[in-house]
């Protein structure tokens, strides 16, 4: 399906909105779960600062499984988001991602002003 310039602009705006939401979600995750996980690992961090060994790191994470899961989730999502953004910057939108965004844009336009993202995509029509 060929897109005109206004739809292409809306598609780009929708991608930017979704990207910002992901970054805000990730920031909230780091501020809550990441900080709680690091707080729980305080004694091991002190020990690792004095005598760093991979074994000490392994056992520190092994005996604090919830903290390790929290840090793993935060780090995993951070790396995934950075890889996805790097892929977009280097290669542009993948065809499957563009189709997903186009169908989402059609649903937003079909629902009209009742959709929460409609005003962000149609700033000139909202006024």
Backbone as XML, in Angstrom:
<?xml version="1.0"?>
<chain id="A" units="angstrom">
  <residue number="1" name="UNK">
    <atom name="N" x="0.846" y="-1.177" z="0.000"/>
    <atom name="CA" x="0.000" y="0.000" z="0.000"/>
    <atom name="C" x="0.889" y="1.238" z="0.000"/>
  </residue>
  <residue number="2" name="UNK">
    <atom name="N" x="0.634" y="2.146" z="-0.929"/>
    <atom name="CA" x="1.406" y="3.370" z="-1.033"/>
    <atom name="C" x="0.859" y="4.406" z="-0.045"/>
  </residue>
  <residue number="3" name="UNK">
    <atom name="N" x="1.774" y="5.061" z="0.624"/>
    <atom name="CA" x="1.388" y="6.069" z="1.604"/>
    <atom name="C" x="1.662" y="7.455" z="1.040"/>
  </residue>
  <residue number="4" name="UNK">
    <atom name="N" x="0.745" y="8.394" z="1.296"/>
    <atom name="CA" x="1.021" y="9.762" z="0.896"/>
    <atom name="C" x="1.884" y="10.423" z="1.970"/>
  </residue>
  <residue number="5" name="UNK">
    <atom name="N" x="2.250" y="11.670" z="1.744"/>
    <atom name="CA" x="3.202" y="12.335" z="2.643"/>
    <atom name="C" x="2.621" y="12.544" z="4.044"/>
  </residue>
  <residue number="6" name="UNK">
    <atom name="N" x="1.321" y="12.815" z="4.158"/>
    <atom name="CA" x="0.744" y="13.021" z="5.486"/>
    <atom name="C" x="0.703" y="11.710" z="6.272"/>
  </residue>
  <residue number="7" name="UNK">
    <atom name="N" x="0.405" y="10.603" z="5.584"/>
    <atom name="CA" x="0.410" y="9.309" z="6.270"/>
    <atom name="C" x="1.825" y="8.899" z="6.654"/>
  </residue>
  <residue number="8" name="UNK">
    <atom name="N" x="2.774" y="9.218" z="5.794"/>
    <atom name="CA" x="4.170" y="8.911" z="6.104"/>
    <atom name="C" x="4.628" y="9.716" z="7.324"/>
  </residue>
  <residue number="9" name="UNK">
    <atom name="N" x="4.203" y="10.967" z="7.400"/>
    <atom name="CA" x="4.540" y="11.809" z="8.549"/>
    <atom name="C" x="3.878" y="11.262" z="9.818"/>
  </residue>
  <residue number="10" name="UNK">
    <atom name="N" x="2.624" y="10.841" z="9.712"/>
    <atom name="CA" x="1.926" y="10.266" z="10.864"/>
    <atom name="C" x="2.575" y="8.961" z="11.304"/>
  </residue>
  <residue number="11" name="UNK">
    <atom name="N" x="3.020" y="8.168" z="10.341"/>
    <atom name="CA" x="3.689" y="6.916" z="10.655"/>
    <atom name="C" x="4.994" y="7.175" z="11.411"/>
  </residue>
  <residue number="12" name="UNK">
    <atom name="N" x="5.737" y="8.161" z="10.968"/>
    <atom name="CA" x="6.985" y="8.531" z="11.648"/>
    <atom name="C" x="6.690" y="9.076" z="13.045"/>
  </residue>
  <residue number="13" name="UNK">
    <atom name="N" x="5.652" y="9.876" z="13.171"/>
    <atom name="CA" x="5.273" y="10.425" z="14.467"/>
    <atom name="C" x="4.832" y="9.306" z="15.418"/>
  </residue>
  <residue number="14" name="UNK">
    <atom name="N" x="4.111" y="8.331" z="14.912"/>
    <atom name="CA" x="3.681" y="7.201" z="15.728"/>
    <atom name="C" x="4.883" y="6.400" z="16.210"/>
  </residue>
  <residue number="15" name="UNK">
    <atom name="N" x="5.875" y="6.195" z="15.346"/>
    <atom name="CA" x="7.082" y="5.481" z="15.756"/>
    <atom name="C" x="7.832" y="6.239" z="16.835"/>
  </residue>
  <residue number="16" name="UNK">
    <atom name="N" x="7.894" y="7.564" z="16.720"/>
    <atom name="CA" x="8.564" y="8.387" z="17.731"/>
    <atom name="C" x="7.819" y="8.310" z="19.066"/>
  </residue>
  <residue number="17" name="UNK">
    <atom name="N" x="6.500" y="8.359" z="19.018"/>
    <atom name="CA" x="5.697" y="8.266" z="20.247"/>
    <atom name="C" x="5.930" y="6.924" z="20.932"/>
  </residue>
  <residue number="18" name="UNK">
    <atom name="N" x="5.923" y="5.845" z="20.165"/>
    <atom name="CA" x="6.140" y="4.513" z="20.740"/>
    <atom name="C" x="7.551" y="4.372" z="21.304"/>
  </residue>
  <residue number="19" name="UNK">
    <atom name="N" x="8.526" y="4.944" z="20.624"/>
    <atom name="CA" x="9.899" y="4.895" z="21.097"/>
    <atom name="C" x="10.036" y="5.648" z="22.420"/>
  </residue>
  <residue number="20" name="UNK">
    <atom name="N" x="9.417" y="6.819" z="22.497"/>
    <atom name="CA" x="9.463" y="7.584" z="23.753"/>
    <atom name="C" x="8.771" y="6.846" z="24.881"/>
  </residue>
  <residue number="21" name="UNK">
    <atom name="N" x="7.675" y="6.168" z="24.592"/>
    <atom name="CA" x="6.988" y="5.378" z="25.622"/>
    <atom name="C" x="7.871" y="4.254" z="26.132"/>
  </residue>
  <residue number="22" name="UNK">
    <atom name="N" x="8.587" y="3.588" z="25.214"/>
    <atom name="CA" x="9.484" y="2.513" z="25.630"/>
    <atom name="C" x="10.593" y="3.053" z="26.519"/>
  </residue>
  <residue number="23" name="UNK">
    <atom name="N" x="11.174" y="4.211" z="26.156"/>
    <atom name="CA" x="12.239" y="4.787" z="26.967"/>
    <atom name="C" x="11.716" y="5.201" z="28.339"/>
  </residue>
  <residue number="24" name="UNK">
    <atom name="N" x="10.517" y="5.762" z="28.405"/>
    <atom name="CA" x="9.945" y="6.136" z="29.704"/>
    <atom name="C" x="9.629" y="4.907" z="30.545"/>
  </residue>
  <residue number="25" name="UNK">
    <atom name="N" x="9.147" y="3.848" z="29.917"/>
    <atom name="CA" x="8.897" y="2.606" z="30.633"/>
    <atom name="C" x="10.197" y="2.035" z="31.182"/>
  </residue>
  <residue number="26" name="UNK">
    <atom name="N" x="11.232" y="2.072" z="30.373"/>
    <atom name="CA" x="12.527" y="1.567" z="30.805"/>
    <atom name="C" x="13.106" y="2.413" z="31.932"/>
  </residue>
  <residue number="27" name="UNK">
    <atom name="N" x="12.942" y="3.718" z="31.853"/>
    <atom name="CA" x="13.393" y="4.595" z="32.937"/>
    <atom name="C" x="12.654" y="4.286" z="34.234"/>
  </residue>
  <residue number="28" name="UNK">
    <atom name="N" x="11.341" y="4.110" z="34.144"/>
    <atom name="CA" x="10.569" y="3.752" z="35.332"/>
    <atom name="C" x="10.986" y="2.405" z="35.901"/>
  </residue>
  <residue number="29" name="UNK">
    <atom name="N" x="11.307" y="1.469" z="35.027"/>
    <atom name="CA" x="11.761" y="0.154" z="35.480"/>
    <atom name="C" x="13.099" y="0.255" z="36.201"/>
  </residue>
  <residue number="30" name="UNK">
    <atom name="N" x="14.015" y="1.055" z="35.662"/>
    <atom name="CA" x="15.304" y="1.232" z="36.329"/>
    <atom name="C" x="15.135" y="1.954" z="37.664"/>
  </residue>
  <residue number="31" name="UNK">
    <atom name="N" x="14.233" y="2.946" z="37.719"/>
    <atom name="CA" x="14.058" y="3.693" z="38.967"/>
    <atom name="C" x="13.399" y="2.859" z="40.060"/>
  </residue>
  <residue number="32" name="UNK">
    <atom name="N" x="12.594" y="1.882" z="39.682"/>
    <atom name="CA" x="11.928" y="1.053" z="40.689"/>
    <atom name="C" x="12.683" y="-0.253" z="40.899"/>
  </residue>
  <residue number="33" name="UNK">
    <atom name="N" x="12.556" y="-1.157" z="39.959"/>
    <atom name="CA" x="13.127" y="-2.488" z="40.126"/>
    <atom name="C" x="14.656" y="-2.472" z="40.117"/>
  </residue>
  <residue number="34" name="UNK">
    <atom name="N" x="15.248" y="-1.667" z="39.275"/>
    <atom name="CA" x="16.709" y="-1.606" z="39.216"/>
    <atom name="C" x="17.311" y="-1.075" z="40.496"/>
  </residue>
  <residue number="35" name="UNK">
    <atom name="N" x="16.734" y="0.005" z="41.021"/>
    <atom name="CA" x="17.283" y="0.567" z="42.256"/>
    <atom name="C" x="17.046" y="-0.354" z="43.451"/>
  </residue>
  <residue number="36" name="UNK">
    <atom name="N" x="15.883" y="-1.014" z="43.500"/>
    <atom name="CA" x="15.636" y="-1.972" z="44.583"/>
    <atom name="C" x="16.578" y="-3.166" z="44.498"/>
  </residue>
  <residue number="37" name="UNK">
    <atom name="N" x="16.859" y="-3.619" z="43.306"/>
    <atom name="CA" x="17.785" y="-4.737" z="43.134"/>
    <atom name="C" x="19.198" y="-4.350" z="43.550"/>
  </residue>
  <residue number="38" name="UNK">
    <atom name="N" x="19.626" y="-3.172" z="43.141"/>
    <atom name="CA" x="20.955" y="-2.713" z="43.552"/>
    <atom name="C" x="21.029" y="-2.495" z="45.061"/>
  </residue>
  <residue number="39" name="UNK">
    <atom name="N" x="19.958" y="-2.008" z="45.656"/>
    <atom name="CA" x="19.917" y="-1.800" z="47.099"/>
    <atom name="C" x="20.045" y="-3.138" z="47.838"/>
  </residue>
  <residue number="40" name="UNK">
    <atom name="N" x="19.421" y="-4.149" z="47.290"/>
    <atom name="CA" x="19.490" y="-5.473" z="47.896"/>
    <atom name="C" x="20.881" y="-6.086" z="47.762"/>
  </residue>
  <residue number="41" name="UNK">
    <atom name="N" x="21.637" y="-5.671" z="46.779"/>
    <atom name="CA" x="22.982" y="-6.207" z="46.548"/>
    <atom name="C" x="24.090" y="-5.353" z="47.168"/>
  </residue>
  <residue number="42" name="UNK">
    <atom name="N" x="23.743" y="-4.425" z="48.055"/>
    <atom name="CA" x="24.752" y="-3.541" z="48.653"/>
    <atom name="C" x="25.935" y="-4.267" z="49.279"/>
  </residue>
  <residue number="43" name="UNK">
    <atom name="N" x="25.719" y="-5.281" z="50.141"/>
    <atom name="CA" x="26.882" y="-5.941" z="50.751"/>
    <atom name="C" x="27.803" y="-6.603" z="49.718"/>
  </residue>
  <residue number="44" name="UNK">
    <atom name="N" x="27.213" y="-7.196" z="48.683"/>
    <atom name="CA" x="28.027" y="-7.840" z="47.664"/>
    <atom name="C" x="28.775" y="-6.811" z="46.822"/>
  </residue>
  <residue number="45" name="UNK">
    <atom name="N" x="28.165" y="-5.660" z="46.605"/>
    <atom name="CA" x="28.830" y="-4.605" z="45.834"/>
    <atom name="C" x="30.037" y="-4.089" z="46.596"/>
  </residue>
  <residue number="46" name="UNK">
    <atom name="N" x="29.895" y="-3.930" z="47.913"/>
    <atom name="CA" x="31.031" y="-3.497" z="48.737"/>
    <atom name="C" x="32.151" y="-4.523" z="48.657"/>
  </residue>
  <residue number="47" name="UNK">
    <atom name="N" x="31.799" y="-5.784" z="48.770"/>
    <atom name="CA" x="32.797" y="-6.851" z="48.681"/>
    <atom name="C" x="33.457" y="-6.869" z="47.302"/>
  </residue>
  <residue number="48" name="UNK">
    <atom name="N" x="32.664" y="-6.715" z="46.250"/>
    <atom name="CA" x="33.210" y="-6.728" z="44.897"/>
    <atom name="C" x="34.102" y="-5.524" z="44.628"/>
  </residue>
  <residue number="49" name="UNK">
    <atom name="N" x="33.823" y="-4.409" z="45.264"/>
    <atom name="CA" x="34.683" y="-3.228" z="45.071"/>
    <atom name="C" x="36.056" y="-3.452" z="45.686"/>
  </residue>
  <residue number="50" name="UNK">
    <atom name="N" x="36.091" y="-4.213" z="46.777"/>
    <atom name="CA" x="37.386" y="-4.494" z="47.410"/>
    <atom name="C" x="38.126" y="-5.615" z="46.701"/>
  </residue>
  <residue number="51" name="UNK">
    <atom name="N" x="37.442" y="-6.734" z="46.492"/>
    <atom name="CA" x="38.077" y="-7.938" z="45.946"/>
    <atom name="C" x="37.202" y="-8.485" z="44.823"/>
  </residue>
  <residue number="52" name="UNK">
    <atom name="N" x="37.391" y="-7.973" z="43.641"/>
    <atom name="CA" x="36.560" y="-8.445" z="42.536"/>
    <atom name="C" x="37.071" y="-9.777" z="42.024"/>
  </residue>
  <residue number="53" name="UNK">
    <atom name="N" x="36.209" y="-10.760" z="42.041"/>
    <atom name="CA" x="36.440" y="-12.032" z="41.349"/>
    <atom name="C" x="35.120" y="-12.429" z="40.705"/>
  </residue>
  <residue number="54" name="UNK">
    <atom name="N" x="35.202" y="-13.186" z="39.643"/>
    <atom name="CA" x="34.000" y="-13.629" z="38.963"/>
    <atom name="C" x="33.207" y="-14.587" z="39.841"/>
  </residue>
  <residue number="55" name="UNK">
    <atom name="N" x="33.913" y="-15.312" z="40.693"/>
    <atom name="CA" x="33.227" y="-16.231" z="41.600"/>
    <atom name="C" x="32.402" y="-15.467" z="42.618"/>
  </residue>
  <residue number="56" name="UNK">
    <atom name="N" x="32.956" y="-14.372" z="43.142"/>
    <atom name="CA" x="32.208" y="-13.556" z="44.100"/>
    <atom name="C" x="30.967" y="-12.951" z="43.443"/>
  </residue>
  <residue number="57" name="UNK">
    <atom name="N" x="31.116" y="-12.526" z="42.211"/>
    <atom name="CA" x="29.967" y="-11.985" z="41.488"/>
    <atom name="C" x="28.914" y="-13.064" z="41.273"/>
  </residue>
  <residue number="58" name="UNK">
    <atom name="N" x="29.348" y="-14.245" z="40.886"/>
    <atom name="CA" x="28.428" y="-15.353" z="40.639"/>
    <atom name="C" x="27.663" y="-15.717" z="41.909"/>
  </residue>
  <residue number="59" name="UNK">
    <atom name="N" x="28.372" y="-15.878" z="43.011"/>
    <atom name="CA" x="27.697" y="-16.258" z="44.253"/>
    <atom name="C" x="26.848" y="-15.111" z="44.809"/>
  </residue>
  <residue number="60" name="UNK">
    <atom name="N" x="27.270" y="-13.898" z="44.601"/>
    <atom name="CA" x="26.452" y="-12.766" z="45.035"/>
    <atom name="C" x="25.107" y="-12.739" z="44.338"/>
  </residue>
  <residue number="61" name="UNK">
    <atom name="N" x="25.106" y="-13.014" z="43.052"/>
    <atom name="CA" x="23.856" y="-13.050" z="42.293"/>
    <atom name="C" x="23.074" y="-14.331" z="42.550"/>
  </residue>
  <residue number="62" name="UNK">
    <atom name="N" x="23.794" y="-15.421" z="42.816"/>
    <atom name="CA" x="23.131" y="-16.697" z="43.066"/>
    <atom name="C" x="22.337" y="-16.668" z="44.371"/>
  </residue>
  <residue number="63" name="UNK">
    <atom name="N" x="22.877" y="-16.012" z="45.388"/>
    <atom name="CA" x="22.200" y="-15.980" z="46.681"/>
    <atom name="C" x="21.199" y="-14.829" z="46.814"/>
  </residue>
  <residue number="64" name="UNK">
    <atom name="N" x="21.116" y="-14.003" z="45.816"/>
    <atom name="CA" x="20.110" y="-12.932" z="45.764"/>
    <atom name="C" x="19.389" y="-13.037" z="44.423"/>
  </residue>
  <residue number="65" name="UNK">
    <atom name="N" x="18.581" y="-14.072" z="44.299"/>
    <atom name="CA" x="17.965" y="-14.380" z="43.007"/>
    <atom name="C" x="16.982" y="-13.309" z="42.539"/>
  </residue>
  <residue number="66" name="UNK">
    <atom name="N" x="16.183" y="-12.756" z="43.452"/>
    <atom name="CA" x="15.236" y="-11.715" z="43.021"/>
    <atom name="C" x="15.964" y="-10.470" z="42.531"/>
  </residue>
  <residue number="67" name="UNK">
    <atom name="N" x="17.034" y="-10.100" z="43.218"/>
    <atom name="CA" x="17.815" y="-8.949" z="42.769"/>
    <atom name="C" x="18.468" y="-9.241" z="41.423"/>
  </residue>
  <residue number="68" name="UNK">
    <atom name="N" x="18.942" y="-10.469" z="41.246"/>
    <atom name="CA" x="19.555" y="-10.839" z="39.968"/>
    <atom name="C" x="18.523" y="-10.825" z="38.843"/>
  </residue>
  <residue number="69" name="UNK">
    <atom name="N" x="17.307" y="-11.304" z="39.133"/>
    <atom name="CA" x="16.248" y="-11.264" z="38.120"/>
    <atom name="C" x="15.868" y="-9.823" z="37.769"/>
  </residue>
  <residue number="70" name="UNK">
    <atom name="N" x="15.782" y="-8.970" z="38.783"/>
    <atom name="CA" x="15.454" y="-7.568" z="38.531"/>
    <atom name="C" x="16.509" y="-6.882" z="37.683"/>
  </residue>
  <residue number="71" name="UNK">
    <atom name="N" x="17.769" y="-7.085" z="38.028"/>
    <atom name="CA" x="18.843" y="-6.486" z="37.223"/>
    <atom name="C" x="18.900" y="-7.090" z="35.830"/>
  </residue>
  <residue number="72" name="UNK">
    <atom name="N" x="18.662" y="-8.394" z="35.734"/>
    <atom name="CA" x="18.659" y="-9.039" z="34.425"/>
    <atom name="C" x="17.561" y="-8.503" z="33.524"/>
  </residue>
  <residue number="73" name="UNK">
    <atom name="N" x="16.384" y="-8.269" z="34.109"/>
    <atom name="CA" x="15.281" y="-7.708" z="33.334"/>
    <atom name="C" x="15.613" y="-6.292" z="32.865"/>
  </residue>
  <residue number="74" name="UNK">
    <atom name="N" x="16.133" y="-5.478" z="33.769"/>
    <atom name="CA" x="16.480" y="-4.101" z="33.396"/>
    <atom name="C" x="17.572" y="-4.072" z="32.331"/>
  </residue>
  <residue number="75" name="UNK">
    <atom name="N" x="18.615" y="-4.849" z="32.527"/>
    <atom name="CA" x="19.707" y="-4.876" z="31.551"/>
    <atom name="C" x="19.257" y="-5.468" z="30.223"/>
  </residue>
  <residue number="76" name="UNK">
    <atom name="N" x="18.460" y="-6.526" z="30.277"/>
    <atom name="CA" x="17.992" y="-7.150" z="29.044"/>
    <atom name="C" x="17.133" y="-6.222" z="28.213"/>
  </residue>
  <residue number="77" name="UNK">
    <atom name="N" x="16.201" y="-5.529" z="28.859"/>
    <atom name="CA" x="15.346" y="-4.599" z="28.116"/>
    <atom name="C" x="16.133" y="-3.399" z="27.599"/>
  </residue>
  <residue number="78" name="UNK">
    <atom name="N" x="17.125" y="-2.954" z="28.364"/>
    <atom name="CA" x="17.959" y="-1.842" z="27.908"/>
    <atom name="C" x="18.734" y="-2.231" z="26.655"/>
  </residue>
  <residue number="79" name="UNK">
    <atom name="N" x="19.350" y="-3.404" z="26.677"/>
    <atom name="CA" x="20.111" y="-3.865" z="25.512"/>
    <atom name="C" x="19.180" y="-4.082" z="24.322"/>
  </residue>
  <residue number="80" name="UNK">
    <atom name="N" x="18.004" y="-4.667" z="24.560"/>
    <atom name="CA" x="17.061" y="-4.902" z="23.466"/>
    <atom name="C" x="16.616" y="-3.597" z="22.825"/>
  </residue>
  <residue number="81" name="UNK">
    <atom name="N" x="16.338" y="-2.583" z="23.631"/>
    <atom name="CA" x="15.909" y="-1.289" z="23.095"/>
    <atom name="C" x="17.039" y="-0.606" z="22.341"/>
  </residue>
  <residue number="82" name="UNK">
    <atom name="N" x="18.259" y="-0.683" z="22.859"/>
    <atom name="CA" x="19.399" y="-0.082" z="22.166"/>
    <atom name="C" x="19.674" y="-0.784" z="20.831"/>
  </residue>
  <residue number="83" name="UNK">
    <atom name="N" x="19.549" y="-2.095" z="20.793"/>
    <atom name="CA" x="19.755" y="-2.839" z="19.542"/>
    <atom name="C" x="18.661" y="-2.488" z="18.539"/>
  </residue>
  <residue number="84" name="UNK">
    <atom name="N" x="17.409" y="-2.408" z="19.003"/>
    <atom name="CA" x="16.307" y="-2.075" z="18.093"/>
    <atom name="C" x="16.460" y="-0.669" z="17.521"/>
  </residue>
  <residue number="85" name="UNK">
    <atom name="N" x="16.861" y="0.274" z="18.351"/>
    <atom name="CA" x="17.050" y="1.646" z="17.858"/>
    <atom name="C" x="18.253" y="1.741" z="16.921"/>
  </residue>
  <residue number="86" name="UNK">
    <atom name="N" x="19.311" y="1.007" z="17.228"/>
    <atom name="CA" x="20.477" y="0.999" z="16.336"/>
    <atom name="C" x="20.120" y="0.392" z="14.987"/>
  </residue>
  <residue number="87" name="UNK">
    <atom name="N" x="19.337" y="-0.692" z="15.012"/>
    <atom name="CA" x="18.905" y="-1.317" z="13.760"/>
    <atom name="C" x="18.053" y="-0.348" z="12.940"/>
  </residue>
  <residue number="88" name="UNK">
    <atom name="N" x="17.185" y="0.406" z="13.621"/>
    <atom name="CA" x="16.367" y="1.379" z="12.902"/>
    <atom name="C" x="17.242" y="2.478" z="12.293"/>
  </residue>
  <residue number="89" name="UNK">
    <atom name="N" x="18.217" y="2.980" z="13.064"/>
    <atom name="CA" x="19.074" y="4.051" z="12.557"/>
    <atom name="C" x="19.936" y="3.583" z="11.382"/>
  </residue>
  <residue number="90" name="UNK">
    <atom name="N" x="20.370" y="2.328" z="11.428"/>
    <atom name="CA" x="21.244" y="1.830" z="10.363"/>
    <atom name="C" x="20.477" y="1.369" z="9.129"/>
  </residue>
  <residue number="91" name="UNK">
    <atom name="N" x="19.353" y="0.685" z="9.330"/>
    <atom name="CA" x="18.669" y="0.038" z="8.216"/>
    <atom name="C" x="17.266" y="0.557" z="7.950"/>
  </residue>
  <residue number="92" name="UNK">
    <atom name="N" x="16.736" y="1.402" z="8.817"/>
    <atom name="CA" x="15.375" y="1.880" z="8.645"/>
    <atom name="C" x="14.374" y="0.883" z="9.204"/>
  </residue>
  <residue number="93" name="UNK">
    <atom name="N" x="13.095" y="1.134" z="8.918"/>
    <atom name="CA" x="12.036" y="0.256" z="9.414"/>
    <atom name="C" x="12.045" y="-1.073" z="8.663"/>
  </residue>
  <residue number="94" name="UNK">
    <atom name="N" x="11.896" y="-2.150" z="9.403"/>
    <atom name="CA" x="11.709" y="-3.454" z="8.777"/>
    <atom name="C" x="10.308" y="-3.484" z="8.169"/>
  </residue>
  <residue number="95" name="UNK">
    <atom name="N" x="10.125" y="-4.287" z="7.149"/>
    <atom name="CA" x="8.829" y="-4.333" z="6.463"/>
    <atom name="C" x="7.710" y="-4.780" z="7.409"/>
  </residue>
  <residue number="96" name="UNK">
    <atom name="N" x="7.989" y="-5.768" z="8.252"/>
    <atom name="CA" x="6.966" y="-6.244" z="9.192"/>
    <atom name="C" x="6.607" y="-5.160" z="10.207"/>
  </residue>
  <residue number="97" name="UNK">
    <atom name="N" x="7.607" y="-4.416" z="10.662"/>
    <atom name="CA" x="7.336" y="-3.338" z="11.607"/>
    <atom name="C" x="6.545" y="-2.219" z="10.941"/>
  </residue>
  <residue number="98" name="UNK">
    <atom name="N" x="6.865" y="-1.921" z="9.690"/>
    <atom name="CA" x="6.125" y="-0.884" z="8.980"/>
    <atom name="C" x="4.675" y="-1.301" z="8.774"/>
  </residue>
  <residue number="99" name="UNK">
    <atom name="N" x="4.437" y="-2.558" z="8.455"/>
    <atom name="CA" x="3.066" y="-3.039" z="8.298"/>
    <atom name="C" x="2.302" y="-2.975" z="9.623"/>
  </residue>
  <residue number="100" name="UNK">
    <atom name="N" x="2.972" y="-3.316" z="10.705"/>
    <atom name="CA" x="2.329" y="-3.248" z="12.021"/>
    <atom name="C" x="1.970" y="-1.805" z="12.372"/>
  </residue>
  <residue number="101" name="UNK">
    <atom name="N" x="2.883" y="-0.878" z="12.102"/>
    <atom name="CA" x="2.599" y="0.533" z="12.374"/>
    <atom name="C" x="1.487" y="1.064" z="11.460"/>
  </residue>
  <residue number="102" name="UNK">
    <atom name="N" x="1.466" y="0.624" z="10.200"/>
    <atom name="CA" x="0.415" y="1.067" z="9.279"/>
    <atom name="C" x="-0.958" y="0.586" z="9.741"/>
  </residue>
  <residue number="103" name="UNK">
    <atom name="N" x="-1.037" y="-0.666" z="10.178"/>
    <atom name="CA" x="-2.338" y="-1.160" z="10.658"/>
    <atom name="C" x="-2.753" y="-0.447" z="11.941"/>
  </residue>
  <residue number="104" name="UNK">
    <atom name="N" x="-1.795" y="-0.141" z="12.793"/>
    <atom name="CA" x="-2.108" y="0.598" z="14.011"/>
    <atom name="C" x="-2.571" y="2.008" z="13.665"/>
  </residue>
  <residue number="105" name="UNK">
    <atom name="N" x="-1.922" y="2.624" z="12.689"/>
    <atom name="CA" x="-2.320" y="3.962" z="12.251"/>
    <atom name="C" x="-3.719" y="3.949" z="11.648"/>
  </residue>
  <residue number="106" name="UNK">
    <atom name="N" x="-4.061" y="2.906" z="10.907"/>
    <atom name="CA" x="-5.420" y="2.794" z="10.366"/>
    <atom name="C" x="-6.455" y="2.682" z="11.484"/>
  </residue>
  <residue number="107" name="UNK">
    <atom name="N" x="-6.148" y="1.898" z="12.509"/>
    <atom name="CA" x="-7.088" y="1.777" z="13.635"/>
    <atom name="C" x="-7.252" y="3.103" z="14.364"/>
  </residue>
  <residue number="108" name="UNK">
    <atom name="N" x="-6.146" y="3.836" z="14.531"/>
    <atom name="CA" x="-6.225" y="5.145" z="15.195"/>
    <atom name="C" x="-7.070" y="6.100" z="14.372"/>
  </residue>
  <residue number="109" name="UNK">
    <atom name="N" x="-6.835" y="6.153" z="13.067"/>
    <atom name="CA" x="-7.600" y="7.046" z="12.196"/>
    <atom name="C" x="-9.061" y="6.629" z="12.106"/>
  </residue>
  <residue number="110" name="UNK">
    <atom name="N" x="-9.328" y="5.319" z="12.148"/>
    <atom name="CA" x="-10.706" y="4.842" z="12.100"/>
    <atom name="C" x="-11.463" y="5.216" z="13.375"/>
  </residue>
  <residue number="111" name="UNK">
    <atom name="N" x="-10.778" y="5.137" z="14.514"/>
    <atom name="CA" x="-11.433" y="5.459" z="15.785"/>
    <atom name="C" x="-11.604" y="6.966" z="15.954"/>
  </residue>
  <residue number="112" name="UNK">
    <atom name="N" x="-10.720" y="7.731" z="15.360"/>
    <atom name="CA" x="-10.867" y="9.185" z="15.389"/>
    <atom name="C" x="-10.443" y="9.813" z="16.705"/>
  </residue>
  <residue number="113" name="UNK">
    <atom name="N" x="-11.057" y="10.926" z="17.075"/>
    <atom name="CA" x="-10.638" y="11.673" z="18.269"/>
    <atom name="C" x="-10.826" y="10.916" z="19.586"/>
  </residue>
  <residue number="114" name="UNK">
    <atom name="N" x="-11.545" y="9.820" z="19.562"/>
    <atom name="CA" x="-11.713" y="9.041" z="20.796"/>
    <atom name="C" x="-10.437" y="8.297" z="21.171"/>
  </residue>
  <residue number="115" name="UNK">
    <atom name="N" x="-9.548" y="8.071" z="20.209"/>
    <atom name="CA" x="-8.307" y="7.350" z="20.499"/>
    <atom name="C" x="-7.314" y="8.300" z="21.176"/>
  </residue>
  <residue number="116" name="UNK">
    <atom name="N" x="-6.609" y="7.836" z="22.215"/>
    <atom name="CA" x="-5.685" y="8.719" z="22.943"/>
    <atom name="C" x="-4.529" y="9.243" z="22.097"/>
  </residue>
  <residue number="117" name="UNK">
    <atom name="N" x="-4.110" y="8.515" z="21.087"/>
    <atom name="CA" x="-2.988" y="8.961" z="20.263"/>
    <atom name="C" x="-3.420" y="9.831" z="19.086"/>
  </residue>
  <residue number="118" name="UNK">
    <atom name="N" x="-4.710" y="9.966" z="18.871"/>
    <atom name="CA" x="-5.186" y="10.704" z="17.707"/>
    <atom name="C" x="-4.750" y="12.168" z="17.765"/>
  </residue>
  <residue number="119" name="UNK">
    <atom name="N" x="-4.850" y="12.792" z="18.921"/>
    <atom name="CA" x="-4.473" y="14.209" z="19.024"/>
    <atom name="C" x="-2.978" y="14.408" z="18.790"/>
  </residue>
  <residue number="120" name="UNK">
    <atom name="N" x="-2.159" y="13.433" z="19.174"/>
    <atom name="CA" x="-0.711" y="13.558" z="18.923"/>
    <atom name="C" x="-0.381" y="13.418" z="17.446"/>
  </residue>
  <residue number="121" name="UNK">
    <atom name="N" x="-1.157" y="12.643" z="16.735"/>
    <atom name="CA" x="-0.883" y="12.426" z="15.313"/>
    <atom name="C" x="-1.542" y="13.479" z="14.420"/>
  </residue>
  <residue number="122" name="UNK">
    <atom name="N" x="-2.624" y="14.106" z="14.886"/>
    <atom name="CA" x="-3.381" y="15.074" z="14.086"/>
    <atom name="C" x="-3.427" y="16.424" z="14.817"/>
  </residue>
  <residue number="123" name="UNK">
    <atom name="N" x="-2.284" y="16.985" z="15.076"/>
    <atom name="CA" x="-2.250" y="18.253" z="15.809"/>
    <atom name="C" x="-2.968" y="19.369" z="15.067"/>
  </residue>
  <residue number="124" name="UNK">
    <atom name="N" x="-2.856" y="19.394" z="13.740"/>
    <atom name="CA" x="-3.523" y="20.447" z="12.970"/>
    <atom name="C" x="-5.037" y="20.260" z="12.915"/>
  </residue>
  <residue number="125" name="UNK">
    <atom name="N" x="-5.541" y="19.017" z="12.963"/>
    <atom name="CA" x="-6.978" y="18.760" z="12.925"/>
    <atom name="C" x="-7.621" y="18.861" z="14.305"/>
  </residue>
  <residue number="126" name="UNK">
    <atom name="N" x="-6.815" y="18.724" z="15.373"/>
    <atom name="CA" x="-7.369" y="18.714" z="16.727"/>
    <atom name="C" x="-7.829" y="20.108" z="17.158"/>
  </residue>
  <residue number="127" name="UNK">
    <atom name="N" x="-7.231" y="21.130" z="16.587"/>
    <atom name="CA" x="-7.593" y="22.493" z="17.000"/>
    <atom name="C" x="-8.800" y="23.019" z="16.291"/>
  </residue>
</chain>
